[in-house]
Amino acid sequence: MKLTRLLLIAILMAAPFSGWCSDNDAKPVDGPPPLPTPPPAPKRLQVLTEKEVTFYPTYGYKDAAGWNINLRGWVHEDRPQLHKFLERFSKCSEPEMGNFRSRTADILDDDKTFEKVIIKFDSDPDDKSYELSKSGSDGIVKLSLVFSNEKATQLLQKQTSSNGWLTYRAVSSKHTGLGRVRLIEPDPNGVSLVSDIDDTIKITGIPAGKDTVLRNTFCVDFKPVRDPDMAMKYKQVGDIPVHYVSGGPEQMFGPLYDYLITGEGGFPEGTFHLKFFPKNFFSSETTKNLIDFINSSLEVTYQHKLKEITTLMERFPDRKFILVGDSGEIDPEVYYEVRKRKPAQVKEIWIRDVINDDAVNHFRLEGMTIIRVSPPVCVENKHFDHLVAKIKEIYPTKTYQRNTAPPCGP
């Protein structure tokens, strides 16, 4: 029974972040000329110890107390026999099994409880150790730090960081893990970029339905959006802070980071704000999450993104933000609400119109920069119903219509 449940989790966790496999054409958004390339992001460490700690890239913000840094990690351990069991049910071809193994590697890992993780920042002249909170049943460890301006400056200089990034790593004997945090200075002229992932910078196709989702998540090579070249668009705005905010599960962070940041994707290094998917079946939260994922609920993604983006703006009240997403889920509705709450902080909204809503539901994209996509993704019936329900909540007087133009209709 336990294996069956874990197999169900692996399949369910694919849905929120997987995608469309067709090549899409789009009109580029004008931007400034390319600026100098920032230093490359570090690759993840090879796991050489008993347990791996996945540290999620985060940011530090400054207030009267100093630099506030909230670190978050996940302690987990490989379960090779369970992975071999899952391979029997894979619909990937033999040449695609490498993708399958790498992308399910963390999903089925065992969450390690009662783990004491100790970290140190690289090149720290004080050689100071910091202990994170012991992990609970979900394997999550956390630590809130406050650095003085002098300490932060010292570490940045010792690590020869030119853009605010600091590196730290696990030093406890049983753990392997490398983490990154970007210290973002208050700046009344500063601009940050918030980016969705699926169907915005990585070709996915969540609107196309479950079969496409599963295949592109586990079997085929990931494909970045290259027309327009979204990685180049991001680089053209300069080495500004980038925050990747997605409703996909944190357990897929590894493959996403390896592809988008240090691999073929070529996107700028940034902080990641995914949604953790707990696997404790005695937890009511887990039961609720399972139901939400089974029902392809857009509400979970909407609330997660709204919370994360609002928090960013509150911690950087003097900065402006470029919000980038797509029309296939509810990015326009999230950004619409963010703009209502924080109008002075929203510099621009870019929407990659993957389902051609500009033609039939323009009200969703009012006042946003539209990146056209041809051919559009055709929306599967279940996903359409969920869009109708969620958009009706936001725009009660509007009627959301299906796009029936070719290739999505007669």
PELIN-V376129 format. One line per field, one symbol per residue. burial: + if it has 16 or more other C-alpha atoms within 10 Angstrom, else -. A space follows every 50 residues. Layout:
burial: ???
//
This chain:
burial: -----++-+-+++++++++++--+++-+---------------+------ ++++++++++++---++++-++++++++----+--+---+-+----+-++ +-+++++++++++-+-++++++++------+++++--+++++---+---- -+--++--+----+++++++++--++++++++++------++++++++++ ++++++++++-+++++++++-+++++++-+++++++++++++++++++++ +++++++-++++--+++++++++++++++---------++-++--+++-- ++-+++--+--++--+--++++++++++++++++++-++-----++-+++ ++++++++--+--++--+-++++++++++---++-++--++--------+ -++-------
//
